[in-house]
């Protein structure tokens, strides 16, 4: 968990330092949101299902013995 938080913090710091990259990332996020609004509410349902499947897969792999 600490690794995930530190990587997220480093990514946020890098985006805060680099304005052109921040503009590009926000543009991609904005186009994704407008694409989701075009097909709402089905896209939101699919997004929630994808997040849940990703969580189940990651927790399943993390709980295996090494």
Order of alpha helices (4+ residues) and beta strands (2+ residues): alpha-alpha-alpha
